[in-house]
Amino acid sequence: MKKQFENIEEITDRSTYDAAMKYLDKVVKEGTQKGYFKNTEVDNKYTREFGRIAGMTADYESLYMEFKHLKVKNPLIIKIEKQMKKQALNQRQTAELLQVKENTLSQILSGKRGVSMQMAKRLYNVLNIDPKTIIEFA
């Protein structure tokens, strides 16, 4: 492995950051192929180089890059959608089975509306959603 970025201690521009990320990928690929990352407790030239470059790129990211927060879908909504797919139901059919308006179901599926106790019972009885999932994520 030929070391790069030896003369810098900090990344301050995007082009250097991009080059460092490509180099980091090479270090990981080569180190993995040669087995240097099998034991993370062992200190070797690949783990040291990975730490050095990863530290500089992480510092650049925290100082100069703005990341949008990831939206994670509620596990209850995922279960409802899976059951709809499994039973080949569209939103309108599912709303009818759950005895609610389609708009209400749409709001639940988009996370804009919570699940009432009555709806929780229907999700369990009609769609066979696990009660633990309903209680934990409603």
N, C-alpha and C positions, 0 to 999 in steps of 0.2 A: 504494500500500500504506500503510495506516494502522498505524503502529508501536504495539505493545502491550508491556506489562511494562517500560516505560522506567524506572520508579522502583524496580525491584528488582535486586539483584545476585545473589540466591540464592533458590532455591525450597525452601521448608521444609514445605509441606503438600500433601496429595494433590489437593485441589481446584485449587490453583494449577498443579500439575504437569499435571493433565488439561486445563486451559484452555490451558496453554502448548503441549501436544502438538497440540491442535486448531489453534492459531494457527500452529504450525510446519508443519502440513499445508497451511494456506492459503498460507503463504509459498512453500513448495515448488511448489504447484500454479500459483500466479500467476507466480512466477519462471520456471518451466518453460514455461508458455504464452507468455511474453514473450521467451523465449530467453536469459534471464540465466544459466542454468546450462549452456549449451552448452560453454563454455570454463571449466573449473574454476580456471584460473590467473588469470582476470580478477577484479579486486576491484570489486564494485558493491554497491548498497544491499541487494540480495537475498542475495548471498553473505555479506555482513557480518551481516545480520539472522539468517540461517540459523545461522551460526557462534555468534552470541551466545545464541540461544534453545537450540540443540542442546547447547551447553556447559552451560547451567544445568540442562536436563533430564537430561543424562548424569550430572552431579554428584548430582542428587537420586536418580537410580536407583542409583548406587553407594553412596550413604549410607543410603537409607531403604527400598530395595526388595530383596527376595531372589528371585533367579531360580533355577529348577531347571535343572540341566545338561541339555542336549539329548542324547538317546540317538541315536546314528547306527548304522544297521544295517550290519553287515559286508558289503562288496561281494561276497564269496564266497557268503554266504547269499542275497543278492539274485539272483545268477546262478543258483543252484540253484533258487530259487523260480520264476524266469522260465522255466527249462527245464522244470520240472514243469508250469507253466501251458501252455507251448508244446506239450508232448507230452500234455496233458490227463491228467496223472497226479495222483492224490491221494497223501497221505503214505504210506499203506500200500503202494500199488503201487510207489512210488519206493523205499521201503525194501527191498522184495522184489528189485527190479532191482539195487540196490546190495549185496544180500546181507547186510543188517544187520537187526536188530530195529527195529520201528517206534519204540520208545522211544529207541533210539540215534540215529536220524535226527531225532527230535523234539528231543533234547538238542543236536544239532549245529545245527539250525535256530534254536534259541532262544539259541545262543551259550554254552550251559552246558558243551559238550564240544568239544574240539578235533578236528581232522581228522588221522588217522594217515596214514602214507605209503600204506598199502594202500587206505584210503578215497580218498585223493587220486587214485590210479590209477583207481579205479572211477568217480569223478566225471568224470575225463577220458574214459575209455572208454565209459561208459554214457550220461552226460548231455552229453558234448562240452563240458565246461567248459574254458575257456582255461587251459593250464598256468601261465601267468604269474600269473593271478588266484589260482589255487590256491596257488602258492608264496608269493605276497606276502601273502595274507590267511588262510591256514590256521593 
